[in-house]
Amino acid sequence: MDLFSIYGQLGLSEAVWALGQRIEDGLRDRFREIDAVAEYNQAKVLAAMQACRIGANHFAATTGYGYNDDGRERLEQVYAQVFHTEAALVRPQITCGTHALTVALSANLRPGDELLSPVGLPYDTLQEVIGIRPSPCSLAEYGVTYRQADLKADGSFDYDAIRAAIHERTRLITIQRSKGYATRPSFTVAQIGELIAFCKSVKPDVICMVDNCYGEFVEPIEPTDVGADMAVGSLIKNPGGGLAPIGGYICGTKACVDRCAYRLSAPGLGQEVGANLGILPAFYQGFFLAPTVTAGALKGAIFAAHLYEGLGYRCIPSAGAVRADIIQAVELGSEAAMVAFCKGIQAAAPVDSFAAPEPWAMPGYDDPVIMAAGAFVQGSSIELSADGPIRPPYAVYFQGGLTWQHAKLGILMSLQKMTDAGLVAL
Ligand SMILES: *Cc1c(COP(=O)(O)O)cnc(C)c1O
């Protein structure tokens, strides 16, 4: 059977496929650049695994307290080498990205300290962690105050406002690399480096933490290469490579990471406890695959931007923009288009392809939200997924794809469902 017969069975029309081929043909040079970054990052991860002398014995399961877990300790050394940090905490006991960030913040902020975000409002779930939206056990409840410097209208850093916001009690500065559900740009590592240098010039002992979610392996360097004291993220995004079924990481200075370990387990115990329960093969292998998986997702994002921009939809970032993360937003202009788009992503999934996503009320959101995800790992957003709140400008946020080929099919299916619904004419 030829390729097109299979695609036909999957519901893809020849017209949509042909448009996709034209778009892909125009992206050869761009994809070569992405492959070059992936090759560099693959070498970086491989070199770290070899330098840490990873052997098959390091995949063994530990239970109970998990004392002397050599496999766990070496995995953390591998992360520390890749991020060029003194230390790392990489654990299945960190349940998600929000948890990792919560550990990093609450470990390194004490009552009376102030937290500063120089890049505007942080990601939705962090707002309750900080206490911007009141919540039991927020940092605010423990006497940590919060201040924010908004970005300028063009999305750049407002250095005057940041200087004015830093004072004696400013202990930690949180910098979110990816835009999340905001419409501001995501930041490149170089931009983050400039911001950190500025903040440290104002207050040399301030701790700079980067929320690195969705940014890992997009570039050859990470925020910890440009002065970040901590980089924090989720293993069901880029660095888990699609294989990690849970987990989070914190890479940084020994002083910061030690405190995170004491916060995660208990004062006095720190990094010494935490059984791996047999999960280490997925963590190691996922991290090994992460550079190429991230590259595939990045190709998907760029392909989607070119496809939809060509059809007249506003894309953020725009098709030709420099990429800082794997997220692609497409403003579709109507609820019907959002539903059709998400149905296409779902229809292309290896799992739950028969389900049809519908907008639904979700806790924490004012508007109904639609989500498409047919993932091996529940909620995994390094796997092909799309979501968005049903409100103007009716933007879907699209990300992931364990392989470029799957990301491509998913995007083409999103367009197929939009054409089938009579929303787009090719
Ligand atoms: C996903 C994400 C988080 C939170 O991660 P969860 O794993 O969903 O808790 C935090 N910040 C940013 C920028 C994210 O993209």
PDBQT file of the ligand as one rigid body, heavy atoms in Angstrom, charges set to zero:
ROOT
HETATM    1  C1  LIG A 501       3.503  23.597  31.904  1.00  0.00    +0.000 C 
HETATM    2  C2  LIG A 501       4.057  24.789  32.545  1.00  0.00    +0.000 A 
HETATM    3  C3  LIG A 501       4.128  24.906  33.930  1.00  0.00    +0.000 A 
HETATM    4  C4  LIG A 501       3.514  23.925  34.872  1.00  0.00    +0.000 C 
HETATM    5  O1  LIG A 501       3.784  22.612  34.617  1.00  0.00    +0.000 OA
HETATM    6  P1  LIG A 501       2.732  21.460  34.994  1.00  0.00    +0.000 P 
HETATM    7  O2  LIG A 501       3.542  20.242  34.746  1.00  0.00    +0.000 OA
HETATM    8  O3  LIG A 501       1.566  21.603  34.078  1.00  0.00    +0.000 OA
HETATM    9  O4  LIG A 501       2.385  21.625  36.423  1.00  0.00    +0.000 OA
HETATM   10  C5  LIG A 501       4.733  26.028  34.443  1.00  0.00    +0.000 A 
HETATM   11  N1  LIG A 501       5.218  26.996  33.650  1.00  0.00    +0.000 NA
HETATM   12  C6  LIG A 501       5.143  26.920  32.313  1.00  0.00    +0.000 A 
HETATM   13  C7  LIG A 501       5.697  28.034  31.479  1.00  0.00    +0.000 C 
HETATM   14  C8  LIG A 501       4.567  25.822  31.719  1.00  0.00    +0.000 A 
HETATM   15  O5  LIG A 501       4.505  25.740  30.390  1.00  0.00    +0.000 OA
ENDROOT
TORSDOF 0
